[in-house]
Amino acid sequence: MGFNIVNDGYIYQESSKMKPASRINATIEILESTKRARVPLNKCVGDYMRPRRYIGAKDRKDISERIYNITRAYARISWWLKKLEIEDTPRNRIIIWLTLGENADEKRLKDLLDGSNYAPEILSHKETNMIKKLLTITNKLEHEDMPSAVQVECPAQHEQSLKALFGDDFKAEMRAMLKPATLDLRVNTFLIDRENAKRSLEKDGIKTVFGKLSPWALRCEDKAFLSHSKAFKKGWIEIQDEGSQLIAWLCKAQPSMQILDYCAGGGGKTLAIAAMMERKGRIVAMDNDAKRLENGRKRYKKAGLADIIEVRALSDERHKKWLKRQREKFDIVLTDVPCSGSGTWRRNPDTKWQNFGPSIDKLTKIQAEIIDKAAKNVKVGGCLIYATCSLFQNENEEQVERFLKNHPEFKVKAIDEKLGIGSPYMRLTPYRHETDGFFTAILKKTSS
């Protein structure tokens, strides 16, 4: 068992195993920090874990999964808090979650909230009565009296638009977003084919299956320590959702093309496009975030594709002037624009209930500005690719309709219906495609 060590408020064994009650206490502390700080959940969890190196891998997994499960149940827990007429606090939220989400009985709850060292305070008489009252009503988180939007964790402000979009599949679509996202990999086909990448991962104990949609995708069957694998170290694989891979695939990049990735970010799609081009031609990766853009350089070199990728930050006035001189120079211009991120609710459940960036009204203006500018760089016969990870029509179909009205030189190039990813535009959802939610439109320039 090893000896007890005290470090930063927690007792743990030599094996770095926390007491179950200490895990619950850590969960409460992180949830309290999310209320105080206006930062995304993944950052709050990371900021908490980083200095506490004594927390073992299994403990981190248990704490993180519980926090994300509680966040995925935000609306249902809120409904119970209101029904029981109790204060909305992280402690009360976790008591309701443990009772209805993990089916902990009264004895188990008393063990987890026992007031011992580095454990939550002992259950009060009021809390004990609350648990008893709750268990007389139900042992399930979902209740028939809940409005449908609450049952499926749909924010009230988006209920009508998502019901209009999904129709009869509304509940199924929203429930699919309550499941954790899959771990998808994109194989760098410039260095290795998919079959051999799969075999290499298996040798390192990582089981995968072929993706159903992307010709480059492998899906991990379980959690995987990819950084220790040969495939990761050699640059043979990248972590990328299968739906995100399809955006790059729809660009249909060919060797010797001139391509502009206008909102390149960290370079995930830039790399996928460069592999399609077999390191022949030219890709210009641009973004407003110079630091994030620069971070992509290491990935490009590791993947063996740096030779054809130029990095130009839009925050640099020189590169802005350069871009103005590139009128009608590119075969493909990809605009994976900033958006609400509603298609990634599986990964970021807190963003359903708290906005950490610009409003949707502001975002739609930014999106319109980006595609209007980027359109000038597409050569006649070339394509402008408009993409988001949003579910909302005002960021997707409506944005494309506005653009086409103002730019008659562009026409929609319909995606083949047989692909099963939507037509004329690609629309992916967790329920229908087991990917994040993505939208892509291909707009061909027919005249100058």
Secondary structure as GFF3:
##gff-version 3
##sequence-region A 1 448
A	DSSP	beta_strand	5	7	.	.	.	ID=ss1
A	DSSP	beta_strand	10	12	.	.	.	ID=ss2
A	DSSP	alpha_helix	20	36	.	.	.	ID=ss3
A	DSSP	alpha_helix	41	49	.	.	.	ID=ss4
A	DSSP	alpha_helix	57	72	.	.	.	ID=ss5
A	DSSP	alpha_helix	74	83	.	.	.	ID=ss6
A	DSSP	alpha_helix	90	96	.	.	.	ID=ss7
A	DSSP	pi_helix	97	101	.	.	.	ID=ss8
A	DSSP	alpha_helix	106	112	.	.	.	ID=ss9
A	DSSP	alpha_helix	125	137	.	.	.	ID=ss10
A	DSSP	alpha_helix	148	151	.	.	.	ID=ss11
A	DSSP	three_ten_helix	156	158	.	.	.	ID=ss12
A	DSSP	alpha_helix	159	166	.	.	.	ID=ss13
A	DSSP	three_ten_helix	167	169	.	.	.	ID=ss14
A	DSSP	alpha_helix	170	176	.	.	.	ID=ss15
A	DSSP	beta_strand	184	187	.	.	.	ID=ss16
A	DSSP	alpha_helix	194	203	.	.	.	ID=ss17
A	DSSP	beta_strand	208	210	.	.	.	ID=ss18
A	DSSP	beta_strand	217	220	.	.	.	ID=ss19
A	DSSP	three_ten_helix	226	228	.	.	.	ID=ss20
A	DSSP	alpha_helix	230	233	.	.	.	ID=ss21
A	DSSP	beta_strand	237	239	.	.	.	ID=ss22
A	DSSP	alpha_helix	242	250	.	.	.	ID=ss23
A	DSSP	beta_strand	258	261	.	.	.	ID=ss24
A	DSSP	alpha_helix	268	276	.	.	.	ID=ss25
A	DSSP	beta_strand	282	287	.	.	.	ID=ss26
A	DSSP	alpha_helix	290	302	.	.	.	ID=ss27
A	DSSP	three_ten_helix	306	308	.	.	.	ID=ss28
A	DSSP	beta_strand	309	313	.	.	.	ID=ss29
A	DSSP	alpha_helix	317	324	.	.	.	ID=ss30
A	DSSP	beta_strand	330	336	.	.	.	ID=ss31
A	DSSP	three_ten_helix	342	344	.	.	.	ID=ss32
A	DSSP	three_ten_helix	349	352	.	.	.	ID=ss33
A	DSSP	alpha_helix	360	374	.	.	.	ID=ss34
A	DSSP	three_ten_helix	375	377	.	.	.	ID=ss35
A	DSSP	beta_strand	378	388	.	.	.	ID=ss36
A	DSSP	three_ten_helix	393	395	.	.	.	ID=ss37
A	DSSP	alpha_helix	397	406	.	.	.	ID=ss38
A	DSSP	beta_strand	410	412	.	.	.	ID=ss39
A	DSSP	three_ten_helix	417	419	.	.	.	ID=ss40
A	DSSP	beta_strand	426	428	.	.	.	ID=ss41
A	DSSP	alpha_helix	430	433	.	.	.	ID=ss42
A	DSSP	beta_strand	438	445	.	.	.	ID=ss43
###
